Amino acid sequence: MNNGSKMDLALGDRLNSSYLKSFSINGLFGYKDVKIPFEKEALILISENGFGKTIVLDTLYYSISGQYYKLSNIEFESVVIEFISGKVVEIKKEDLKLPFNKDFSSKAIQSASKESILYFTADRRAEKELQNLGYDFTPFGMLVSLYQQKKKIDNPLNRFVQICNKYLYKKKIVYDEDNVDISIIETRNNSLIDFSNLSSGEKQIVSIFGKIYLDPSEDIIVLFDEPELSLSIEWQASLFPDILKSNKVKLLLATTHSPFIFDNELGQNAQDLGTFVWES
C-alpha cells in the first residue's frame, strides 16, 4: 500500500504493511501456545499482570532482531515467524546451543526483513533512550547532528517539534533551521531550560517521538510494553495516533493495562491477549 492510499484510511483500518505476517511461540512456560496474526497496522493486546505479555514481546523482539542469546533465558519449545513473502522461519530452543543454526535463522530473518525495529520496554528510561540516539542532553542540538549527514532533516525535525509541543506544558521545543539547532524554552519568559528539567512524562514523550520521527528509516516496526507509564490519561489517548501519523510505522504491536491507550480511533484494534493463547 502506498502512502497516499494509506493516509486516506482511518487509523484503525490501516493494514499491516510490514514483512511480518504472524508470530508464534510453542510451549511457552512449558504449557502455553501463542499465535498472533498481524492483520492491521496496529494491534493492542490487553492483559493483566502475570499473563506473560512482556515475555511475548521480548520473545518477538529477540527473534526478529537476531538476539538469540537472550532467548536462552525464556522457557519455550520453538518460535515460528511467518513472513508476508510466504517464508517461514522456526527457531527451536534446543538448537540455540548450535552456532550454525543460530546463524542460519538470523540470515533467513534478515533476508526477509527491511524495517527498523523499535522496542519500548516497560522498564525503559527516557534519558537512556535519547542517549542511544547520540544525544547527551547538552546541548539539545546533538540530536540534530546525528541525522545531518544521513538525510534531509528539516521536515522530520519540524514534524518532531510540532508533535512534541502538543504535550509539553508551558514549555516548547524550538528548531532553528538556519543554525541547525534545537532547544527547549519556557513559554512564560522564553528562557532556555535543560532536558533534565522536563517531567518524567515529558522526557518519555521526547524520547518516543525522537526515535520514531528522527529515525533514518522510513519503515519501522514498533513494539511497546505498557505505554501508559508516566503518561496522563489525555496523553495516553493521543500517543498511538500521533505515532501512526508519522506514516513511517508499518506495524505497531503493544500491550497495555489501560483502556485510555485505545480510547481513540484504535478502539477496534484492541484485543484480549488471551484470544491468541491456549494451553498445549
TORKOL-864774 format. One record per atom (N, C-alpha, C, O): x, y, z. Coordinates in steps of 0.001 Angstrom, whole numbers, padded with zeros to 6 digits, always signed. Layout:
<pts>
XYZ...
</pts>
This chain:
<pts>
+000850-001192+000000+000000+000000+000000+000881+001237+000000+001773+001357+000841+000645+002177-000947+001445+003389-000963+000946+004359+000096-000147+004201+000641+001781+005384+000383+001454+006322+001450+000171+007078+001170-000573+007411+002093-000096+007357-000123-001295+008101-000467-002553+007368-000064-003402+007928+000629-002689+006099-000493-003879+005326-000161-003929+005009+001327-005011+004941+001911-002764+004815+001945-002700+004547+003377-003247+005713+004177-003986+005514+005141-002892+006922+003787-003308+008113+004525-004789+008410+004348-005373+009166+005124-005399+007814+003324-006829+008015+003101-007680+007187+004058-008862+007472+004247-007081+006161+004661-007815+005272+005558-007820+005811+006983-006899+006516+007394-008867+005473+007730-008871+005756+009163-007751+004954+009816-007413+003865+009351-007174+005487+010890-006031+004830+011519-006337+003385+011892-005488+002511+011719-007523+003127+012394-007871+001781+012815-008077+000803+011679-008109-000408+011899-008218+001314+010461-008455+000457+009294-007192+000163+008497-007209-000681+007601-006120+000836+008806-004890+000629+008041-004385-000798+008221-004388-001335+009329-003954-001402+007120-003482-002781+007148-001987-002850+007445-001229-001930+007138-001591-003956+008044-000181-004229+008277+000573-004200+006953+000199-004901+006013+001616-003406+006871+002429-003356+005652+003877-003726+005943+004773-003426+005153+004104-004387+007095+005445-004855+007427+005708-006194+006745+004847-006728+006046+006906-006727+006956+007256-008029+006382+006714-009180+007222+006755-010328+006780+006203-008900+008431+005708-009948+009313+004244-010264+009038+003425-009360+008874+003923-011544+008988+002536-011976+008826+001970-012534+010127+000825-012250+010481+002767-013325+010839+002322-013862+012126+003533-014272+012952+004645-014418+012443+003278-014452+014241+004337-014829+015179+003763-015842+016158+002682-015637+016711+004487-016930+016370+004006-017992+017264+005088-018390+018258+006279-018386+017946+004641-018735+019466+005524-019336+020468+004882-020645+020900+003747-020656+021374+005592-021726+020740+005094-023031+021157+005758-023432+022476+006971-023301+022640+004942-023922+023409+005473-024381+024685+005969-023273+025593+006907-023485+026361+005366-022097+025524+005762-021009+026412+005461-021403+027859+004350-021830+028173+006447-021258+028728+006349-021675+030138+006074-023172+030266+005726-023655+031344+006232-023899+029167+006038-025335+029196+004625-025794+028907+004395-026992+028738+003655-024862+028844+002267-025312+028656+001391-024364+027839+000204-024638+027663+001937-023265+027338+001133-022329+026562+001615-022251+025118+002815-022278+024844+000657-022155+024203+000961-021864+022806+000381-020497+022468-000732-020163+022876+001137-019723+021729+000727-018369+021357+000838-018225+019844+001851-018611+019259-000183-017677+019209-000082-017326+017792-000794-016000+017565-001994-015869+017807-000028-015022+017095-000561-013682+016879-000456-013333+015399+000652-013161+014890-001575-013224+014700-001545-012780+013298-001520-011253+013244-002155-010583+014058-000786-010721+012286-000692-009268+012132-001485-008850+010902-000973-008877+009783-002722-008468+011114-003593-008082+010008-003657-006567+009836-003525-006058+008723-003856-005856+010927-003941-004397+010877-002577-003774+011195-001676-004437+011709-002457-002513+010881-001210-001799+011163-000960-001699+012667+000188-001679+013110-002038-001637+013447-001917-001538+014903-002657-002685+015573-003796-002993+015222-001999-003313+016543-002626-004340+017369-002258-004049+018818-001082-004032+019179-003270-003823+019639-003072-003502+021051-003603-004666+021875-004798-004959+021847-002720-005322+022601-003086-006501+023380-003339-006101+024830-002482-005506+025483-004525-006437+025319-004913-006105+026684-004630-007311+027571-005017-008435+027251-003956-007066+028682-003604-008180+029557-003335-007680+030964-002853-006564+031161-003653-008520+031939-003325-008205+033327-001923-008717+033646-001354-009509+032894-001379-008260+034758-000062-008718+035185-000059-010224+035412-001044-010798+035875+001059-010851+035079+001212-012272+035311+000800-013153+034155+000961-014371+034217+000264-012554+033090-000193-013356+031954+000941-013674+030983+000822-014592+030171+002035-012924+031060+003167-013200+030186+003300-012258+029011+004015-012562+028056+002624-011113+029058+002638-010191+027923+004034-009666+027611+004410-009547+026445+004807-009351+028655+006157-008839+028421+007041-009907+027804+007851-009613+026926+006891-011149+028257+007672-012255+027694+007346-012441+026218+008239-012723+025418+006079-012286+025850+005682-012417+024444+006372-011354+023593+006917-011662+022533+006350-010103+024056+007010-009034+023306+008518-009235+023269+009146-009046+022227+009104-009620+024410+010547-009874+024445+010937-010944+023432+011909-010789+022693+010171-012027+023407+010491-013142+022513+010405-012720+021056+011263-013086+020253+009385-011961+020710+009272-011458+019340+010455-010565+019001+011070-010714+017946+010769-009641+019891+011862-008702+019621+013200-009421+019479+013936-009167+018526+013523-010308+020407+014797-011025+020330+014876-011870+019061+015949-012025+018477+013740-012415+018639+013725-013275+017450+013956-012486+016174+014789-012871+015354+013223-011372+015989+013333-010640+014722+014538-009708+014687+014912-009211+013624+015149-009469+015857+016354-008634+015877+017628-009465+015933+018730-008916+015952+017483-010794+015961+018646-011672+015935+019378-011805+017256+020521-012262+017278+018752-011418+018358+019394-011514+019674+019049-012857+020324+018396-012918+021366+019505-013917+019681+019104-015253+020111+019662-015640+021473+019069-016458+022178+020800-015058+021850+021381-015393+023144+020443-015005+024288+020491-015609+025359+019587-013997+024067+018635-013586+025097+017435-014532+025173+016739-014579+026187+017201-015278+024106+016107-016250+024127+016402-017408+025070+015482-018094+025514+017668-017632+025376+018034-018767+026224+017473-018641+027635+017375-019636+028353+017103-017429+028036+016548-017213+029373+015024-017354+029417+014413-017200+030475+014418-017647+028274+012964-017774+028185+012593-019241+027998+013216-019944+027201+011585-019704+028727+011153-021096+028613+010160-021245+027463+009034-020751+027533+010588-021926+026411+009728-022198+025263+010314-023369+024489+011465-023751+024700+009516-023935+023593+009994-025030+022750+010460-024521+021397+011537-024883+020924+009636-023671+020773+010018-023138+019467+009289-021831+019196+008226-021556+019752+009888-021044+018335+009302-019800+017849+009150-019933+016343+010062-020403+015663+008004-019523+015821+007762-019590+014379+007388-018194+013886+006451-017572+014387+008134-017721+012902+007865-016416+012300+007442-016634+010854+008173-017223+010058+006257-016150+010534+005739-016264+009171+005804-014892+008508+005369-013891+009078+006354-014864+007297+006535-013612+006580+005495-013450+005481+004932-014430+004992+005248-012212+005103+004307-011913+004026+004716-012612+002737+003863-012990+001934+006016-012783+002540+006535-013415+001325+006192-014893+001238+006324-015500+000175+005751-015479+002353+005482-016910+002397+006565-017692+003113+006370-018858+003455+007700-017062+003342+008788-017725+004059+008400-017939+005515+007740-017096+006123+008818-019075+006068+008576-019399+007470+009912-019772+008114+010649-020607+007589+010214-019155+009242+011446-019456+009974+011073-019992+011347+010296-019371+012071+011628-021144+011705+011396-021732+013023+012689-021710+013825+013746-022110+013338+012589-021240+015052+013729-021212+015964+013415-022158+017116+012512-021891+017909+014151-023259+017213+013926-024223+018282+014864-023932+019444+016051-023668+019252+014315-023984+020648+015118-023696+021838+016321-024630+021919+017419-024206+022279+016115-025882+021587+017198-026858+021698+018316-026600+020698+019438-027072+020882+018014-025849+019636+019028-025572+018618+019848-024322+018911+020830-024051+018221+019454-023558+019929+020151-022302+020201+021585-022514+020666+022400-021592+020623+021891-023727+021110+023258-024025+021542+024190-024260+020362+025409-024316+020525+023607-024399+019168+024413-024694+017984+024631-023418+017180+023667-022868+016649+025864-022928+017071+026143-021663+016370+025644-021653+014935+025150-020628+014464+025761-022765+014234+025346-022799+012828+023856-022532+012694+023435-021768+011826+023056-023161+013551+021606-022989+013467+021190-021558+013784+020293-021013+013140+021838-020948+014773+021527-019561+015113+021866-018642+013944+021107-017731+013613+023004-018893+013332+023433-018054+012210+022498-018216+011021+022184-017241+010338+022054-019439+010773+021147-019697+009648+019820-018978+009846+019317-018335+008924+019249-019084+011051+017970-018426+011323+018096-016919+011208+017213-016258+010661+019191-016374+011722+019396-014928+011671+019469-014436+010236+018862-013420+009898+020203-015143+009392+020317-014745+007987+018980-014873+007269+018652-014053+006411+018206-015900+007617+016898-016084+006982+015964-014937+007330+015225-014452+006472+015993-014501+008582+015142-013385+009001+015610-012088+008363+014791-011302+007887+016920-011854+008346+017450-010628+007753+017124-010533+006270+016853-009446+005760+017148-011663+005580+016872-011645+004144+015410-011335+003847+015077-010874+002755+014537-011590+004824+013103-011356+004616+012639-010032+005199+011494-009627+004995+013519-009358+005921+013109-008146+006631+013702-006901+005993+014698-006964+005272+013065-005760+006276+013561-004488+005759+013356-003348+006751+013914-002266+006568+012575-003571+007785+012238-002489+008700+013227-002349+009854+013874-003313+010263+013326-001123+010368+013966-000899+011657+012988-001339+012743+011773-001265+012561+013522-001794+013868+012677-002273+014960+012941-001423+016192+014079-001328+016654+011899-000808+016723+011993-000023+017951+011172-000717+019029+009985-000987+018847+011816-000999+020148+011133-001667+021255+011201-000777+022491+012279-000523+023029+010040-000311+022933+009941+000483+024150+009460-000441+025265+008293-000832+025299+010365-000783+026170+010041-001727+027233+009409-001015+028422+009495+000207+028543+008780-001781+029287+008100-001191+030446+009082-000594+031437+008716+000309+032189+010327-001075+031461+011317-000545+032402+012263+000449+031743+013369+000684+032231+011815+001041+030614+012659+001977+029879+012959+003221+030721+012244+003532+031674+014015+003911+030354+014352+005192+030941+014524+006163+029791+015306+005906+028875+013802+007283+029826+013799+008230+028713+015198+008734+028400+015563+008873+027232+015980+009008+029431+017327+009525+029183+018168+008512+028415+018911+008881+027506+018052+007237+028780+018820+006205+028105+018403+006075+026656+019249+005872+025785+017105+006189+026382+016621+006109+025012+017265+007203+024158+017706+006933+023042+017322+008428+024671+017903+009515+023895+019408+009357+023762+019974+009739+022737+020065+008809+024759+021496+008575+024651+021788+007582+023539+022813+007686+022865+020902+006626+023344+021070+005670+022254+020985+006344+020897+021482+005810+019906+020356+007518+020843+020286+008287+019605+021534+009133+019394+021701+009739+018336+022413+009180+020394+023602+010003+020277+023425+011370+020903+024188+012287+020597+022448+011529+021765+022133+012823+022365+022533+012801+023831+022056+011958+024591+023414+013729+024243+023918+013705+025609+023271+014751+026501+023776+015044+027585+022153+015317+026049+021343+016270+026810+021889+017685+026806+021113+018602+027074+023166+017939+026523+023702+019302+026482+024728+019407+025367+025795+018805+025484+024463+020145+024285+023203+020827+024035+022187+019927+023340+022531+018827+022905+020953+020378+023231+019893+019612+022583+020213+019415+021108+019737+018458+020497+021009+020303+020529+021361+020208+019118+022120+018956+018754+022253+018647+017570+022629+018214+019743+023309+016954+019455+022389+015996+018729+022838+015184+017921+021096+016090+019018+020120+015224+018367+020071+015483+016872+019878+014565+016076+020248+016744+016501+020206+017122+015096+021412+016577+014349+021280+016073+013234+022582+016675+014957+023816+016336+014254+023862+014883+013814+024512+014552+012822+023176+014013+014546+023175+012589+014204+022575+012340+012834+022980+011407+012140+021614+013164+012436+020880+012944+011191+021318+013861+010060+020892+013694+008917+022172+014833+010382+022515+015856+009411+023158+015268+008158+022910+015745+007051+023976+014241+008325+024692+013661+007199+023936+012507+006555+024362+011991+005522+022831+012099+007145+022133+010918+006644+020991+011257+005698+020721+010509+004759+020331+012357+005933+019163+012676+005119+018785+014134+005323+019335+014814+006189+017854+014601+004526+017329+015950+004725+016555+015961+006031+015606+015196+006206+016967+016841+006957+016418+016758+008304+015319+017757+008595+014579+017582+009563+015187+018806+007784+014259+019876+008143+012834+019374+008342+012198+019699+009344+012329+018584+007398+010946+018127+007512+010734+017202+008710+009799+017430+009478+011572+016152+008909+011381+015312+010096+011510+016088+011402+010760+015844+012347+012453+017016+011458+012632+017770+012696+011455+018689+012976+011015+018815+014119+010951+019326+011936+009790+020196+012126+008580+019403+012610+007823+019874+013458+008401+018202+012072+007288+017360+012500+007495+016881+013936+006553+016835+014726+008728+016529+014261+009068+016115+015622+008751+017229+016617+008135+016982+017654+009168+018445+016304+008925+019595+017179+007427+019847+017334+006942+020081+018441+006701+019798+016225+005260+020059+016254+004525+019050+017134+003660+019420+017927+004874+017784+016988+004221+016739+017782+004551+016891+019267+003654+016848+020108+005830+017067+019590+006228+017167+020998+005580+018359+021686+005204+018280+022856+005450+019458+020960+004901+020664+021572+003423+020530+021930+002898+021337+022698+002749+019523+021383+001369+019249+021789+001307+018774+023238+000292+018939+023914+002402+018183+023702+002414+017541+025005+003083+018378+026099+002728+018256+027271+004032+019213+025733+004783+019967+026740+003907+021035+027388+003102+021682+026719+004072+021210+028688+003260+022162+029453+004086+023399+029786+005083+023324+030504+003651+024541+029249+004324+025826+029458+005788+025784+029035+006629+026521+029551+006061+024912+028093+007394+024792+027513+007212+024486+026038+006145+024028+025627+008221+024730+025250+008154+024322+023854+009551+024091+023307+010530+024687+023755+009607+023207+022326+010855+022944+021618+010915+023874+020420+009930+024035+019700+012064+024479+020211+012250+025412+019102+013382+024906+018217+014472+024604+018702+013119+024816+016931+014127+024379+015964+014565+025567+015122+013751+026193+014442+015846+025870+015172+016443+026953+014393+017025+026350+013122+018116+025779+013146+016300+026475+012007+016729+025856+010758+018020+026469+010232+018844+025763+009650+018208+027770+010428+019403+028442+009909+020670+027925+010575+021681+027701+009910+020612+027738+011879+021790+027285+012623+021762+025791+012925+022646+025269+013604+020741+025108+012416+020556+023673+012652+020722+023377+014147+021573+022586+014552+019893+024029+014942+019979+023884+016387+018569+023715+016955+017596+024234+016409+018487+022991+018041+017196+022738+018657+017319+022953+020163+018311+022549+020769+016322+023584+020764+016397+023907+022183+015006+023845+022797+014001+023779+022089+014965+023869+024131+013707+023883+024866+013627+025195+025631+014591+025595+026284+012486+025864+025553+012328+027129+026264+011048+027121+027088+010090+026413+026777+011055+027923+028141+009839+028159+028910+009028+029229+028203+009563+030282+027855+007755+028978+027986+006933+029953+027266+006639+031189+028112+006290+032239+027573+006776+031073+029420+006478+032204+030307+007440+033370+030079+007027+034529+030034+008719+033049+029938+009708+034120+029791+010736+033860+028689+011732+034574+028573+010474+032814+027872+011363+032462+026763+012785+032134+027208+013732+032317+026443+012941+031656+028428+014272+031281+028909+014567+029828+028550+013664+028993+028505+015838+029540+028295+016255+028186+027961+016175+027287+029186+016498+027709+030297+015745+026051+028982+015744+025078+030074+016395+023793+029591+016426+023511+028394+016916+023017+030536+017566+021752+030220+016539+020630+030096+015447+020687+030662+016924+019632+029352+016085+018446+029223+015792+017843+030592+014703+017319+030826+016760+017918+031490+016606+017332+032824+015487+017980+033623+015005+017403+034598+015067+019180+033217+014005+019880+033938+012605+019516+033448+011612+020001+033991+012523+018672+032435+011220+018194+031986+010689+017165+032975+011461+016529+033692+009381+017004+033010+008793+015956+033845+009124+014592+033251+009552+014499+032100+008926+013533+034037+009219+012186+033534+008377+011865+032311+008857+011229+031373+007111+012306+032316+006253+012070+031158+006716+012832+029938+006677+012305+028826+007158+014078+030130+007649+014883+029009+008928+014290+028436+009111+014265+027218+009814+013811+029306+011038+013155+028832+010690+011929+027994+011303+011673+026958+009706+011184+028456+009306+009984+027728+008744+010337+026357+009040+009663+025370+007936+011387+026292+007359+011820+025020+008453+012217+024037+008426+011803+022878+009417+013017+024492+010511+013451+023621+011319+012251+023148+011729+012192+021988+011549+011296+024041+012290+010090+023680+011565+009275+022614+012159+008877+021612+010282+009034+022838+009496+008209+021915+009428+008835+020531+009737+008183+019534+009024+010094+020471+008861+010732+019165+010202+011039+018508+010293+011099+017282+011247+011236+019319+012574+011400+018740+013014+010158+017996+013552+010247+016893+012788+008994+018599+013203+007747+017957+012379+007450+016712+012903+006899+015743+011108+007805+016723+010247+007486+015584+010396+008504+014459+010641+008129+013312+010252+009772+014774+010266+010800+013730+011665+011071+013191+011804+011509+012049+012712+010819+013991+014068+011123+013556+014866+009887+013181+016040+009996+012826+014257+008723+013253+014934+007511+012783+015158+007630+011284+014226+007968+010554+016378+007359+010801+016648+007479+009360+015769+006577+008497+015522+006879+007329+015301+005476+009069+014480+004543+008304+013077+005092+008097+012512+005740+008978+012526+004825+006924+011142+005198+006630+010190+004042+006899+008977+004183+006750+010745+002892+007297+009949+001693+007548+010289+001168+008939+011398+000686+009173+009341+001263+009851+009609+000947+011253+008552-000004+011810+007360+000138+011537+009014-000973+012593+008135-001795+013424+008300-001312+014857+009421-001223+015359+007183-000997+015523+007221-000503+016896+006593-001534+017829+005455-001958+017629+007347-001928+018844+006847-002796+019907+006806-001967+021186+007765-001264+021505+005694-002048+021918+005505-001153+023058+004885-001909+024226+003771-002420+024119+005609-001979+025340+005100-002638+026541+004692-001576+027560+005521-000780+028001+003427-001570+027926+002869-000638+028904+003183+000825+028575+003880+001492+029340+002684+001319+027467+002953+002707+027069+002364+003731+028022+002747+004901+027988+001437+003306+028874+000760+004252+029765+001641+004774+030892+001271+005741+031558+002801+004155+031121+003650+004555+032236+004083+006013+032117+004585+006436+031076+003888+006763+033171+004285+008182+033280+003456+009120+032413+003751+010314+032348+002424+008607+031747+001632+009456+030861+000257+009742+031458-000376+008855+032030-000197+010978+031320-001539+011342+031773-002580+010637+030907-002255+010116+029840-003815+010620+031360-004889+009986+030598-005024+010621+029217-005200+009915+028225-004944+011932+029148-005058+012631+027865-003935+012230+026923-004167+012007+025735-002727+012137+027445-001584+011759+026608-001690+010311+026152-001315+009979+025027-002200+009450+027027-002359+008045+026650-003235+007911+025408-002936+007120+024513-004305+008677+025357-005245+008573+024244-004669+009091+022936-005078+008639+021866-003739+010020+022993-003211+010615+021760-001893+010003+021306-001460+010245+020179-001239+009204+022171+000098+008689+021865+000149+007866+020584+000905+008200+019671-000640+006795+020498-000555+005908+019341-001030+006571+018045-000396+006376+017008-002123+007348+018063-002468+008069+016836-001340+008963+016336-001099+009033+015131-000647+009647+017240+000457+010509+016812+001638+009700+016297+002344+010147+015393+001861+008521+016856+002920+007646+016346+002583+007183+014933+003437+007230+014047+001356+006739+014716+000962+006226+013404+000910+007324+012351+001128+007059+011168+000625+008548+012767+000557+009656+011815+001929+010055+011279+002024+010887+010377+002984+009470+011825+004311+009674+011235+004376+009054+009848+005213+009434+009030+003481+008089+009581+003436+007346+008317+004735+006592+008037+005043+006271+006889+005485+006316+009091+006703+005515+008971+006521+004135+009586+007312+003225+009338+005469+003987+010392+005265+002749+011138+004475+001756+010292+003341+002026+009898+005080+000617+010019+004429-000428+009227+003630-001388+010100+002655-001993+009655+004069-001516+011365+003370-002379+012312+003614-001850+013716+004753-001576+014096+002540-001707+014485+002613-001315+015890+001966-002413+016718+000777-002693+016569+002753-003035+017593+002240-004068+018491+002496-003609+019918+003635-003326+020290+001443-003536+020713+001581-003033+022081+000795-003888+023054-000179-004543+022684+001232-003873+024309+000472-004485+025393+000164-003405+026423+000963-002490+026627-000985-003511+027066-001385-002462+028000-002363-002980+029045-003045-003985+028843-002413-002263+030176-003458-002465+031181-004516-001375+031064-005619-001513+031595-004180-000294+030370-005001+000917+030416-005984+001026+029257-005573+000935+028101-007270+001217+029536-008256+001398+028458-008111+002742+027749-008652+002926+026658-007391+003677+028355-007248+005001+027743-006292+004982+026553-006340+005870+025702-005423+003969+026492-004492+003848+025368-005245+003671+024054-004788+004138+023010-006383+003007+024096-007154+002801+022863-008504+003516+022910-009442+003124+022216-008602+004567+023731-009801+005406+023767-009669+006478+022682-009587+007674+022961-009651+006000+021439-009378+006849+020277-009786+006091+019020-010649+005214+019077-009176+006418+017895-009517+005750+016632-009114+004281+016597-009486+003562+015669-008359+003823+017597-007826+002464+017584-008596+001511+018492-008096+000436+018827-009796+001891+018890-010580+001027+019759-010805-000356+019179-010791-001348+019908-011012-000427+017869-011261-001716+017218-009998-002564+017103-010075-003750+016784-008840-001965+017361-007570-002674+017237-007114-003285+018554-006057-003913+018610-007897-003109+019614-007556-003650+020929-008219-005008+021123-009425-005153+020923-007421-006003+021513-007942-007347+021744-007296-007945+022985-006166-007613+023342-008034-008830+023630-007509-009528+024798-006392-010474+024349-006568-011247+023407-005245-010408+025027-004135-011294+024683-004545-012756+024770-004038-013593+024024-005465-013064+025684-005919-014439+025834-006555-015016+024583-006638-016235+024433-007007-014145+023679-007581-014597+022407-006563-015377+021587-006928-016240+020788-005291-015072+021787-004234-015663+020971-003419-016709+021725-002382-017163+021240-003890-017092+022917-003146-018023+023763-004042-019184+024166-005211-018994+024500-003486-020380+024130-004221-021539+024631-003223-022511+025261-002033-022494+024946-003729-023350+026147-002865-024310+026825-002625-025514+025938-003552-026078+025357-001360-025894+025848-000989-027012+024961-001046-028336+025713-000768-029387+025135
</pts>
